Amino acid sequence: PYCIEATSYCVFTNAKFQGPNRGVSIIEANSSQATAVLASTASLHVVSSGAPEVGNESPPYQVQDIPGKGKGVVATRKISRGEVFMLDYAAVLVDTQMPSRIKRDQGRQLLREAIERLPAARKILDLARSSLDPDNVPAAEDVIKTNSFQVDIGGKGYMALFPEIARMNHACKPSALTRFNATTLSNTVTAFHDIHPGEEITISYTPFGLPSTSRQALLRQNWGFECACSLCASPPNELAASDARRKMIADLGQQVLGLVEKGSAASMKRAAELYSEVADAVREEGLVPHLGAHYEVLGRLYIAAGDTKKGAEMVRRAVDEGKGFE
């Protein structure tokens, strides 16, 4: 490992992770934690069902210039709803507590070393940067801040950089979603809906369900840009209606929890009625690729209310909705 004597943090690198052109670096204070993660990657080679090995097959997308956005990812053929079309692996993992525990210049030194130790260092440093003062912010720091996402590994938070996924731009109503696997350090990308040739492929950088003001604040703070996606750029009345639906989803969700705690058949019936409204609003907002989980909850609520016929119907709908997203 590469360590800075004045701190407890070190860079741990497996330069052969997922082949000669990838590798992974972990910045961690707890050497046993980093060693355990690296040990698990030593012989790890994962092929996700339905996902192409990045670099081994011609992917159904390409990186190209997007007006007003820099680079972006565009589909080169139809990508069907539910199709897993990208498989990427973490290249850099940074303990989320690091910035508050060491000096900035020490952190910058560790970030630079973490990237430079990787075979894909040049590819990573060519990723987008968002600093308003690029001459005074090192490339490694700027790239990690601009392109990483928080993940959980063994109950601990890390900022994770996925070089291929990092090329995807944000949209509040995205066309794809990511799924991180902490065991394999892999991230798959699945089509939210049918994506057509020439269409830009987008993901959401923010948690689903946030109102527009919260989304914009989070994007400015963490990624340094103001969102101008189709939802955020929609007419004020449409954006207000979207925000109202998202608030209603949160409010009704709390009411449903309160009714469930009461436990009576009558309260369960009312909970099912309210949750049905939640499911309708979630569909209208496009917050999930399918309503399988919501119909499953509805099924349980109706069964608890004594309506087994309606409950069974909801369970069947849950199964049908989830087809293609197993």
ABEGO torsion letter per residue (X at the ends): XBBBAABABBBBBBAABGEAABEBBBBBABAAAAAAAAAAAAABBBBBBGBBBBGABBBABBBBBBBGAEBBBBBABBBBBGBBABBBBBABBBBAAAAAABBAAAAAAAAAAAAAABAAAAAAAABBBABABAAABBAAAAAAAAABBBBBBGGBBBBBBBAAAAABBBBABBABBBBBBAAAGBBBBBBABBBBBGBBBBBBABBBGBBAAAAAAAAAAAAGBBBABAAAABBAAAAAAAAAAAAAAAAAAAAAAAAAAAGBAAAAAAAAAAAAAAAAAAAAAGABABAAAAAAAAAAAAAAAGBAAAAAAAAAAAAAAABGAX
